[in-house]
Amino acid sequence: MDLFRILVLGDPIQVDSAQYGIEPDPKYAAFTGFAMVALLARTFSSGCAALTGVEAISNGVPAFRKPKSKNAATTLLMPWY
């Protein structure tokens, strides 16, 4: 019956809960803003640290033995844990 209503009559497909909206709770607004700033700061610092490691290896490429490009690539792929 539903397929007939959708295909023949052209009724829109909509679930019962589609009419409900989501509204933020104002008492958590400050916490959400703080969490976003902390997350962005952590992401930025992690990216900077990763960039520093890549830059250090690229600056040290002349110190590698031949074949330099293969040794530099191997060093970049080594796990640091």
TORPA-4810 file (N, C-alpha, C, O; in nm, 3 decimals):
<nodes>
NODE_1_0.082_-0.119_0.000_0.000_0.000_0.000_0.087_0.126_0.000_0.056_0.224_-0.068_M
NODE_2_0.197_0.122_0.078_0.284_0.239_0.083_0.351_0.263_-0.052_0.369_0.378_-0.093_D
NODE_3_0.388_0.155_-0.119_0.452_0.171_-0.250_0.356_0.235_-0.349_0.398_0.317_-0.431_L
NODE_4_0.230_0.199_-0.344_0.128_0.259_-0.431_0.116_0.408_-0.402_0.108_0.489_-0.494_F
NODE_5_0.113_0.445_-0.274_0.100_0.586_-0.238_0.222_0.666_-0.285_0.208_0.782_-0.325_R
NODE_6_0.339_0.607_-0.280_0.461_0.677_-0.319_0.470_0.690_-0.470_0.494_0.800_-0.521_I
NODE_7_0.451_0.579_-0.544_0.470_0.579_-0.689_0.353_0.640_-0.765_0.375_0.717_-0.859_L
NODE_8_0.230_0.607_-0.728_0.114_0.651_-0.806_0.062_0.786_-0.757_0.040_0.876_-0.837_V
NODE_9_0.044_0.800_-0.628_-0.014_0.923_-0.576_0.090_1.032_-0.556_0.055_1.150_-0.544_L
NODE_10_0.218_0.995_-0.551_0.326_1.093_-0.536_0.342_1.147_-0.395_0.394_1.257_-0.377_G
NODE_11_0.298_1.071_-0.296_0.317_1.115_-0.157_0.466_1.118_-0.124_0.541_1.029_-0.165_D
NODE_12_0.510_1.220_-0.050_0.653_1.227_-0.015_0.688_1.119_0.088_0.606_1.077_0.169_P
NODE_13_0.813_1.076_0.080_0.864_0.977_0.175_0.914_1.054_0.297_1.007_1.133_0.287_I
NODE_14_0.851_1.031_0.412_0.889_1.102_0.534_0.857_1.014_0.654_0.747_0.960_0.665_Q
NODE_15_0.953_1.001_0.743_0.930_0.923_0.865_0.860_1.010_0.968_0.856_1.133_0.955_V
NODE_16_0.805_0.947_1.070_0.730_1.019_1.171_0.816_1.117_1.250_0.767_1.221_1.293_D
NODE_17_0.941_1.085_1.270_1.028_1.170_1.351_1.089_1.286_1.272_1.167_1.363_1.328_S
NODE_18_1.056_1.302_1.145_1.115_1.409_1.063_1.069_1.547_1.107_1.135_1.646_1.075_A
NODE_19_0.960_1.556_1.178_0.908_1.685_1.220_0.980_1.740_1.343_0.965_1.858_1.376_Q
NODE_20_1.057_1.658_1.412_1.126_1.702_1.533_1.254_1.776_1.497_1.323_1.739_1.402_Y
NODE_21_1.283_1.880_1.572_1.405_1.957_1.550_1.504_1.938_1.664_1.467_1.890_1.771_G
NODE_22_1.626_1.975_1.640_1.731_1.965_1.742_1.771_2.107_1.780_1.810_2.187_1.695_I
NODE_23_1.761_2.137_1.908_1.798_2.269_1.956_1.909_2.252_2.061_1.901_2.162_2.145_E
NODE_24_2.010_2.338_2.056_2.120_2.325_2.153_2.076_2.368_2.293_1.987_2.452_2.308_P
NODE_25_2.137_2.310_2.393_2.110_2.345_2.531_2.203_2.460_2.569_2.325_2.444_2.565_D
NODE_26_2.149_2.576_2.606_2.236_2.693_2.632_2.334_2.674_2.747_2.438_2.740_2.750_P
NODE_27_2.305_2.585_2.842_2.397_2.569_2.955_2.527_2.498_2.915_2.625_2.503_2.989_K
NODE_28_2.529_2.431_2.799_2.650_2.365_2.752_2.724_2.444_2.645_2.823_2.396_2.590_Y
NODE_29_2.678_2.564_2.614_2.738_2.643_2.506_2.883_2.680_2.539_2.969_2.673_2.452_A
NODE_30_2.911_2.719_2.662_3.047_2.758_2.700_3.141_2.638_2.695_3.254_2.650_2.647_A
NODE_31_3.095_2.524_2.742_3.177_2.403_2.739_3.208_2.362_2.596_3.320_2.322_2.565_F
NODE_32_3.109_2.371_2.508_3.129_2.333_2.369_3.232_2.424_2.303_3.318_2.376_2.228_T
NODE_33_3.224_2.554_2.330_3.322_2.648_2.274_3.462_2.619_2.324_3.558_2.621_2.247_G
NODE_34_3.475_2.591_2.454_3.606_2.559_2.512_3.661_2.430_2.452_3.779_2.422_2.419_F
NODE_35_3.574_2.329_2.437_3.618_2.201_2.380_3.666_2.220_2.236_3.764_2.157_2.195_A
NODE_36_3.599_2.305_2.159_3.639_2.329_2.020_3.775_2.398_2.015_3.860_2.362_1.934_M
NODE_37_3.796_2.496_2.101_3.926_2.565_2.104_4.037_2.469_2.145_4.145_2.470_2.086_V
NODE_38_4.011_2.386_2.246_4.111_2.290_2.291_4.143_2.189_2.181_4.259_2.153_2.161_A
NODE_39_4.041_2.143_2.110_4.062_2.047_2.001_4.143_2.110_1.888_4.234_2.046_1.834_L
NODE_40_4.111_2.232_1.851_4.188_2.300_1.746_4.333_2.324_1.788_4.425_2.308_1.707_L
NODE_41_4.354_2.361_1.915_4.491_2.383_1.963_4.572_2.253_1.960_4.688_2.252_1.922_A
NODE_42_4.508_2.144_2.001_4.578_2.015_2.000_4.610_1.972_1.857_4.719_1.923_1.829_R
NODE_43_4.515_1.989_1.767_4.536_1.953_1.627_4.650_2.035_1.566_4.735_1.981_1.495_T
NODE_44_4.651_2.164_1.594_4.756_2.250_1.541_4.893_2.210_1.595_4.990_2.205_1.520_F
NODE_45_4.900_2.180_1.726_5.029_2.144_1.784_5.079_2.010_1.731_5.199_1.993_1.710_S
NODE_46_4.989_1.916_1.709_5.030_1.786_1.653_5.080_1.803_1.511_5.179_1.740_1.471_S
NODE_47_5.013_1.885_1.434_5.056_1.910_1.297_5.192_1.978_1.292_5.275_1.945_1.207_G
NODE_48_5.214_2.072_1.383_5.344_2.141_1.387_5.456_2.046_1.424_5.565_2.054_1.368_C
NODE_49_5.429_1.955_1.518_5.532_1.860_1.558_5.564_1.765_1.443_5.681_1.731_1.422_A
NODE_50_5.463_1.721_1.370_5.486_1.632_1.256_5.563_1.704_1.147_5.652_1.647_1.085_A
NODE_51_5.530_1.830_1.124_5.600_1.907_1.023_5.746_1.926_1.061_5.834_1.922_0.975_L
NODE_52_5.774_1.946_1.188_5.911_1.963_1.234_5.993_1.837_1.210_6.110_1.845_1.170_T
NODE_53_5.934_1.719_1.234_6.005_1.594_1.210_6.037_1.573_1.063_6.148_1.531_1.029_G
NODE_54_5.942_1.602_0.976_5.965_1.587_0.832_6.071_1.686_0.787_6.156_1.653_0.705_V
NODE_55_6.065_1.808_0.839_6.162_1.909_0.800_6.302_1.871_0.847_6.400_1.895_0.776_E
NODE_56_6.313_1.812_0.965_6.444_1.771_1.016_6.505_1.663_0.929_6.626_1.665_0.902_A
NODE_57_6.424_1.569_0.884_6.476_1.463_0.798_6.514_1.520_0.661_6.617_1.483_0.605_I
NODE_58_6.430_1.610_0.608_6.462_1.664_0.476_6.587_1.751_0.481_6.661_1.758_0.383_S
NODE_59_6.611_1.817_0.593_6.733_1.896_0.606_6.856_1.807_0.625_6.968_1.847_0.592_N
NODE_60_6.836_1.687_0.678_6.948_1.597_0.702_6.976_1.502_0.587_7.063_1.415_0.601_G
NODE_61_6.907_1.514_0.475_6.925_1.422_0.362_7.070_1.420_0.312_7.118_1.313_0.276_V
NODE_62_7.142_1.533_0.309_7.282_1.525_0.264_7.369_1.434_0.351_7.474_1.388_0.305_P
NODE_63_7.330_1.406_0.474_7.410_1.320_0.562_7.388_1.172_0.533_7.464_1.088_0.581_A
NODE_64_7.285_1.137_0.457_7.258_0.997_0.427_7.360_0.941_0.329_7.414_1.013_0.244_F
NODE_65_7.383_0.812_0.342_7.471_0.745_0.246_7.393_0.717_0.118_7.271_0.729_0.116_R
NODE_66_7.463_0.681_0.013_7.397_0.652_-0.114_7.321_0.522_-0.102_7.373_0.433_-0.034_K
NODE_67_7.211_0.501_-0.156_7.124_0.593_-0.230_7.046_0.682_-0.133_6.969_0.634_-0.051_P
NODE_68_7.067_0.811_-0.144_7.013_0.907_-0.047_6.860_0.907_-0.044_6.801_0.908_0.063_K
NODE_69_6.797_0.906_-0.161_6.651_0.916_-0.163_6.586_0.794_-0.099_6.486_0.806_-0.029_S
NODE_70_6.643_0.676_-0.123_6.586_0.553_-0.064_6.603_0.554_0.087_6.511_0.518_0.160_K
NODE_71_6.720_0.595_0.135_6.744_0.599_0.280_6.657_0.704_0.349_6.609_0.681_0.460_N
NODE_72_6.636_0.818_0.285_6.550_0.921_0.343_6.406_0.873_0.349_6.338_0.896_0.449_A
NODE_73_6.359_0.806_0.245_6.222_0.754_0.244_6.204_0.647_0.352_6.100_0.641_0.417_A
NODE_74_6.305_0.563_0.370_6.298_0.460_0.474_6.291_0.524_0.612_6.217_0.478_0.699_T
NODE_75_6.369_0.629_0.633_6.367_0.698_0.762_6.232_0.761_0.790_6.183_0.757_0.903_T
NODE_76_6.169_0.820_0.687_6.038_0.882_0.705_5.931_0.778_0.738_5.836_0.808_0.810_L
NODE_77_5.945_0.657_0.687_5.844_0.555_0.708_5.864_0.475_0.836_5.777_0.395_0.872_L
NODE_78_5.977_0.494_0.904_6.005_0.420_1.028_5.907_0.461_1.137_5.883_0.580_1.155_M
NODE_79_5.850_0.367_1.210_5.763_0.405_1.321_5.845_0.462_1.437_5.952_0.410_1.469_P
NODE_80_5.796_0.566_1.498_5.869_0.634_1.606_5.802_0.607_1.738_5.757_0.700_1.804_W
NODE_81_5.794_0.483_1.778_5.735_0.453_1.908_5.816_0.359_1.987_5.778_0.324_2.099_Y
</nodes>
